[in-house]
Amino acid sequence: MKRRTFIQQGALVTGASLISAQSYARIIGANERVRVGVVGFSDRFRQSLLPSFQIYSKEMNFEIVALSDIWNRRREEGKAHLESKLGNSIKVYNNNDELYASKSVDAVFISTADFQHALHLVEAVKAGCDVYCEKPLAETMEDARLALKSVKASKSVVQIGSQRRSAPNYHTANDFIRSGQFGPITMVEMSWNVNQPGRWRRPELVKNLKESDVDWKRYLMNRPAIPFDARKYLEYRLFWPFSSGIPGQWMCHQIDTVHWFTGLKHPRSIVANGGVYWWKDGRVNPDTLAMVMEYGPENDPKTGFQVLYQSRFHNEAGGTKEIYFSNGGELNLDTNRISPNGGLRERDAKGMGLNANLLPEKTIEGPKVETSANTGGDPMTALHVKNWMDCVRSRKETNAPIEAGYSHSIACIMANAAYRSGQKATFDALKQEVMVGAKVFKY
């Protein structure tokens, strides 16, 4: 916000304003520099979050000033990289306790291991920081509930890294579906296929990583205490309970759009099948997974639709696919088109007392999702980071608030439970627990 504009708007605020005194105090500082810390100097941060941040940092007066990482190599590399890219000095900290004790940051990026996101978010909001937190929010319901409760009890602005929520084509899709023009959703098909042997692997780093290089106990957080394992540190996405793999990495992005477009908070049930069929490299998380999810109102089990989801790591044909179907056609977020494809035609409706029900042809403007491991320059992420920065200034709710992360976590935990148990997973809304049969799913 420009200083002149801010002063003009500020003059209109009275004692009857709906803005709390504390929130207003934050807005008063809108022209002050926002000091940002980096929690975890990851590939995701370096390749995508940092370039996105740099696009808007100067005009919005945000500055990265600190880095926390429990690996000595990442601290050194991160400091050098950030200082070369940003042109200012970076203070490094061995862990988050040191970072928050320094009182040197107002906001943080969290881009650590999947299972750490929720707990690192809790630390950040308790320290009074605004947060951009990478997805998945949580891999267990215990962590998800704690994160939700902590954020709701805070005054922090939180953006979950579900960047589709800031993309113009997804906003157009959401508006079209919610307007009623699309008609009731009858089916959703989603996929994410890659054929990249190096995806989630770091063999050279694994060979050289020593336990003395990292704070292993701090890394494990609330996961079982096990001996140091360089693969579980660097290739954690291959190993449960450090990551669910496909659900936590791919599915959480795509299933989030179902929750957004429909207002539904979680699936009613999920069944899943898959395994490690091709990459026999010691991983335990599947390289192939297929799921059927049922969605619909909790109070009307006879109404709803299915989401078919599949992902494979051994052939990338098809790339990503996100297609919403109604009786009148499809909304395809792979081709960015709304069309009457498959809709009810006059010749088929005739004689059944029905009318033709075809959607219009319409192009949706916006970026296409890529499956490449090099995520630099992702326009969705840039828009998502900007939305977070805007909201840090305005104190408004972000495009992907904590509730969005909580909902995608439920779906991912249900998918993981269904795959690992071989049974149907459901959700107990009263207990806020994922169930397999009559038992709560635990790792």
C-alpha positions in Angstrom: 0.0 0.0 0.0 1.3 3.5 -0.9 2.0 5.7 2.1 -0.3 8.5 0.9 -3.2 6.0 0.2 -2.7 4.4 3.6 -2.9 7.8 5.4 -6.0 8.7 3.6 -7.7 5.4 4.5 -6.4 5.5 8.0 -8.1 8.8 8.6 -11.5 7.1 8.0 -11.0 4.6 10.9 -13.0 5.5 14.0 -13.6 3.9 17.4 -16.5 2.0 15.9 -14.2 0.2 13.4 -14.4 -3.5 13.2 -10.7 -3.7 13.2 -9.3 -4.6 16.7 -6.8 -2.3 18.3 -4.1 -4.9 18.1 -4.8 -5.6 14.4 -4.9 -1.9 13.7 -1.5 -1.5 15.3 -0.1 -4.0 12.9 -1.6 -2.1 9.9 -0.1 1.2 11.2 3.2 -0.4 10.5 2.3 -1.1 6.9 5.1 1.0 5.6 7.7 -0.5 7.9 10.0 -3.3 6.7 8.8 -6.8 7.3 11.7 -8.9 8.4 11.4 -12.5 7.1 13.1 -15.7 8.3 13.7 -18.9 6.3 12.9 -22.1 8.2 14.7 -24.8 6.2 16.8 -23.9 3.2 15.3 -26.6 0.9 15.3 -27.1 -2.8 11.7 -25.9 -2.9 12.6 -22.7 -1.2 15.6 -22.0 -3.3 14.0 -22.9 -6.7 10.6 -21.4 -6.3 9.7 -19.6 -3.1 12.8 -17.3 -3.2 12.4 -16.3 -6.8 8.7 -15.6 -6.2 9.6 -13.5 -3.1 12.1 -11.5 -5.0 9.6 -10.4 -7.6 7.6 -8.4 -5.0 9.9 -7.9 -2.0 11.2 -4.4 -2.9 7.9 -2.8 -3.7 6.3 -4.3 -0.6 9.3 -3.7 1.7 9.9 -7.3 2.7 13.4 -8.4 3.5 14.8 -11.8 4.3 17.2 -11.4 7.2 17.6 -14.8 8.8 17.9 -18.5 8.1 17.4 -21.5 10.5 18.5 -24.9 9.5 19.7 -27.9 11.5 22.2 -29.0 8.8 25.5 -27.2 8.8 25.9 -27.5 5.1 22.5 -25.9 4.4 23.2 -23.1 6.8 26.4 -22.3 4.9 25.0 -22.8 1.4 21.8 -20.9 2.4 23.6 -17.9 3.8 25.9 -17.6 0.7 23.0 -18.1 -1.7 20.7 -15.6 0.0 23.3 -12.9 0.4 24.4 -13.3 -3.3 20.7 -13.1 -4.5 19.4 -10.4 -2.1 22.5 -8.2 -1.5 22.0 -8.0 2.3 23.5 -9.9 5.2 21.8 -13.0 6.5 22.0 -14.1 10.2 22.0 -17.9 10.5 20.7 -20.0 13.4 21.2 -23.6 14.3 17.6 -24.2 15.1 14.2 -22.5 15.4 14.5 -21.9 19.2 17.5 -19.7 18.5 15.7 -18.0 15.6 12.6 -17.0 17.6 14.6 -16.1 20.7 16.5 -13.6 18.7 13.2 -11.6 18.1 14.7 -10.7 14.7 11.8 -11.8 12.4 8.2 -10.8 11.8 7.3 -13.6 9.4 8.8 -16.9 8.1 8.8 -19.2 5.2 8.5 -22.9 6.4 9.9 -25.3 3.8 11.1 -28.3 5.8 10.3 -32.0 5.8 6.6 -33.0 5.2 6.1 -34.3 8.7 7.6 -31.2 10.3 5.3 -28.5 8.7 2.6 -28.6 11.3 4.9 -28.5 14.3 7.1 -25.8 12.8 3.9 -23.8 12.1 2.9 -24.1 15.7 6.4 -22.8 16.8 6.1 -19.8 14.5 2.7 -18.6 15.5 3.5 -19.0 19.1 6.5 -16.7 18.5 4.0 -14.2 17.0 5.2 -14.6 13.4 3.1 -14.6 10.2 3.8 -17.7 8.2 3.9 -19.1 4.6 3.9 -22.8 5.3 4.5 -25.4 2.6 2.2 -28.3 2.1 1.2 -30.8 3.2 0.1 -29.2 6.4 0.2 -32.5 8.4 0.6 -36.2 7.9 -1.2 -37.2 11.2 -4.5 -35.9 12.6 -2.7 -35.2 15.9 -0.4 -32.7 14.2 -3.2 -31.3 12.1 -5.4 -30.6 15.1 -2.6 -29.0 17.0 -1.7 -26.7 14.1 -5.4 -25.7 13.5 -5.9 -24.9 17.2 -2.6 -22.9 17.5 -3.2 -20.8 14.4 -6.8 -20.1 15.4 -5.7 -19.0 18.8 -3.1 -16.6 17.3 -3.3 -13.4 15.4 -0.9 -14.6 12.7 -1.5 -14.4 9.0 -1.0 -17.9 7.6 -0.8 -19.0 4.0 -0.7 -22.8 3.3 1.4 -23.6 0.1 -1.6 -24.7 -2.0 -0.8 -22.3 -4.8 -3.7 -23.2 -7.1 -5.8 -21.0 -4.8 -4.0 -18.0 -6.2 -4.1 -18.9 -9.9 -6.6 -17.0 -12.1 -7.7 -20.1 -14.0 -8.7 -21.9 -10.7 -10.5 -18.8 -9.5 -12.5 -18.8 -12.8 -13.3 -22.5 -12.4 -14.4 -21.9 -8.8 -16.6 -19.1 -9.8 -18.2 -21.0 -12.7 -18.9 -24.1 -10.5 -20.3 -22.1 -7.6 -22.5 -19.9 -9.9 -24.5 -23.0 -10.8 -23.7 -22.8 -14.5 -21.7 -26.0 -14.4 -24.4 -28.0 -12.7 -23.8 -30.6 -9.9 -20.4 -32.3 -10.1 -20.9 -35.9 -11.1 -17.3 -37.1 -11.2 -13.7 -35.8 -10.9 -10.6 -37.4 -12.5 -7.2 -36.4 -11.3 -3.7 -37.7 -12.0 0.0 -36.8 -11.6 2.5 -38.8 -13.5 6.3 -38.4 -13.6 9.2 -40.5 -14.9 12.1 -38.9 -13.1 14.5 -41.4 -11.3 16.0 -38.5 -9.4 12.7 -37.2 -8.0 13.0 -37.4 -4.2 16.4 -39.0 -4.4 19.7 -37.4 -3.3 22.3 -40.3 -3.6 25.4 -38.1 -3.6 24.4 -36.1 -0.6 23.4 -39.3 1.2 26.9 -40.7 0.8 28.5 -37.7 2.4 26.0 -36.8 5.2 27.2 -37.6 8.7 25.2 -37.6 11.9 27.5 -34.9 13.3 26.4 -32.6 10.5 22.8 -32.4 11.6 20.7 -32.3 14.8 19.1 -35.7 14.3 17.0 -35.6 17.5 15.6 -32.3 16.6 14.9 -33.5 13.1 12.8 -36.5 14.4 10.5 -34.1 16.4 7.6 -36.3 17.5 8.3 -39.3 15.2 9.7 -42.5 16.7 13.3 -42.3 18.0 15.4 -44.3 15.5 19.1 -44.4 14.8 20.5 -41.8 12.3 19.7 -42.6 8.7 20.9 -40.3 6.0 18.3 -41.5 3.6 15.4 -40.7 6.0 16.9 -37.2 6.4 17.5 -36.4 2.7 15.1 -38.7 1.0 12.3 -38.6 3.6 9.5 -38.5 0.9 10.2 -42.2 0.3 9.7 -43.3 3.9 6.6 -43.4 6.1 6.1 -41.9 8.8 8.3 -39.0 7.5 6.1 -38.6 4.5 3.1 -40.3 2.9 4.7 -39.8 -0.5 2.1 -39.4 -3.3 -0.8 -38.2 -1.1 1.3 -35.6 0.8 3.2 -34.4 -2.2 0.8 -34.5 -5.2 -2.7 -35.3 -4.1 -2.9 -32.6 -1.5 -2.5 -29.9 -4.2 -5.2 -31.4 -6.4 -7.7 -32.6 -3.9 -7.6 -29.1 -2.3 -9.5 -27.8 -5.4 -12.4 -30.2 -4.7 -12.7 -28.8 -1.2 -12.5 -25.2 -2.5 -14.9 -25.6 -5.4 -17.6 -27.5 -3.4 -17.2 -26.3 0.2 -16.9 -29.9 1.3 -14.3 -30.3 4.1 -13.2 -33.9 3.5 -14.1 -37.2 1.7 -16.7 -39.5 3.1 -14.5 -42.5 2.3 -11.4 -43.6 0.4 -10.2 -46.9 -0.9 -6.7 -47.3 -2.4 -4.4 -49.7 -4.0 -0.8 -49.5 -5.1 2.8 -50.5 -4.3 6.5 -50.2 -5.2 6.3 -51.8 -8.6 9.2 -50.3 -10.4 11.7 -48.3 -8.3 13.2 -51.0 -6.2 15.6 -48.7 -4.3 14.6 -49.4 -0.7 11.7 -47.0 -0.6 8.6 -47.9 1.3 6.2 -45.3 -0.1 4.5 -46.5 -3.3 5.6 -45.5 -6.8 2.2 -46.3 -8.1 -1.1 -45.4 -6.4 -4.8 -45.4 -7.4 -7.7 -44.2 -5.2 -11.4 -43.9 -5.3 -12.8 -41.2 -3.0 -16.4 -40.5 -2.3 -17.6 -36.9 -1.6 -20.9 -35.6 -0.6 -23.0 -34.0 2.2 -22.6 -35.7 5.6 -26.4 -35.6 6.1 -27.2 -37.1 2.7 -25.2 -40.2 2.0 -27.2 -40.9 -1.2 -26.0 -37.7 -2.8 -22.4 -37.1 -3.9 -19.8 -37.9 -6.5 -16.5 -39.8 -6.9 -13.0 -38.5 -7.3 -10.7 -40.9 -9.2 -7.0 -40.3 -8.4 -3.9 -42.0 -9.7 -0.2 -41.3 -9.8 2.7 -43.3 -11.3 6.4 -42.6 -11.2 7.5 -44.9 -14.1 5.8 -43.3 -17.1 4.9 -39.7 -17.3 2.4 -39.9 -20.2 -0.6 -37.7 -19.4 1.4 -35.5 -16.9 -1.2 -33.9 -14.6 -4.9 -34.1 -15.2 -7.7 -32.4 -13.4 -11.1 -32.8 -15.0 -14.5 -32.0 -13.4 -17.5 -33.6 -15.0 -21.2 -32.7 -14.9 -24.2 -34.0 -16.9 -23.6 -31.1 -19.3 -19.9 -31.5 -20.1 -16.5 -31.0 -18.5 -14.3 -28.4 -16.9 -10.7 -29.4 -17.8 -7.9 -27.7 -15.9 -5.3 -29.5 -17.9 -6.4 -27.8 -21.2 -8.0 -24.8 -19.4 -11.3 -25.2 -21.2 -14.9 -25.6 -20.3 -16.7 -27.6 -23.0 -19.9 -29.7 -23.7 -17.7 -32.8 -24.1 -19.7 -35.8 -22.9 -22.7 -33.7 -22.0 -26.3 -34.8 -22.6 -27.3 -34.2 -26.2 -30.7 -33.7 -27.7 -30.8 -37.0 -29.5 -30.1 -38.9 -26.2 -32.5 -36.7 -24.2 -35.3 -37.1 -26.6 -38.0 -39.6 -25.6 -36.8 -39.6 -22.0 -38.7 -36.4 -21.1 -35.3 -34.6 -20.7 -33.8 -31.6 -22.3 -30.3 -31.3 -23.8 -27.9 -30.1 -21.2 -24.7 -28.9 -22.8 -22.1 -26.5 -21.4 -20.8 -23.6 -23.5 -17.3 -23.6 -25.1 -15.1 -21.4 -23.0 -11.4 -20.8 -22.5 -10.1 -20.3 -19.0 -7.1 -18.0 -18.8 -4.3 -19.0 -16.5 -1.1 -21.0 -16.1 -0.8 -24.8 -16.6 0.6 -27.0 -13.9 3.9 -28.6 -14.9 5.3 -31.9 -13.4 9.0 -31.0 -13.9 11.2 -31.2 -10.9 12.5 -27.8 -11.7 9.8 -25.6 -10.2 11.6 -22.3 -10.6 9.5 -19.5 -12.2 6.2 -21.1 -11.3 3.6 -18.3 -11.8 1.1 -19.9 -9.4 3.7 -19.8 -6.6 4.6 -16.2 -7.3 1.0 -15.1 -7.1 0.5 -17.2 -3.9 3.5 -15.6 -2.2 2.3 -12.2 -3.3 -1.1 -12.9 -1.8 0.5 -13.8 1.5 2.6 -10.6 1.5 -0.5 -8.5 0.7 -2.3 -10.2 3.6 0.6 -9.6 6.0 0.1 -5.9 5.2 -3.7 -5.8 5.3 -4.3 -8.5 8.0 -6.9 -10.1 5.7 -7.4 -13.8 5.3 -5.1 -15.4 2.8 -6.3 -17.4 -0.3 -5.2 -20.7 1.4 -5.9 -20.3 5.2 -5.2 -22.9 7.8 -8.6 -24.5 7.2 -7.6 -25.4 3.7 -4.5 -27.1 5.0 -6.5 -28.9 7.6 -9.0 -30.3 5.0 -6.3 -31.5 2.6 -4.5 -33.1 5.5 -7.7 -35.1 6.3 -7.9 -36.3 2.7 -4.2 -37.3 2.5 -4.3 -39.1 5.9 -7.4 -41.0 4.8 -5.6 -42.0 1.5 -2.5 -43.1 3.4 -4.6 -45.1 5.9 -6.6 -46.8 3.0 -3.4 -47.7 1.2 -1.5 -49.0 4.3 -4.4 -50.9 5.7 -5.9 -52.2 2.5 -9.3 -51.2 3.9 -11.8 -48.4 3.4 -10.9 -45.3 5.3 -13.5 -43.0 6.7 -13.6 -39.8 8.8 -15.2 -39.4 12.2 -16.2 -35.8 12.3 -17.0 -35.8 16.0 -13.7 -37.2 17.0 -11.8 -35.5 14.1 -10.1 -38.8 13.5 -9.4 -40.9 10.4 -10.8 -44.4 10.9 -10.1 -47.8 9.4 -13.0 -49.9 10.4 -13.7 -49.2 14.1 -10.0 -48.2 14.8 -8.3 -44.8 14.7 -5.5 -44.8 12.1 -2.1 -44.4 13.8 1.4 -44.8 12.4 
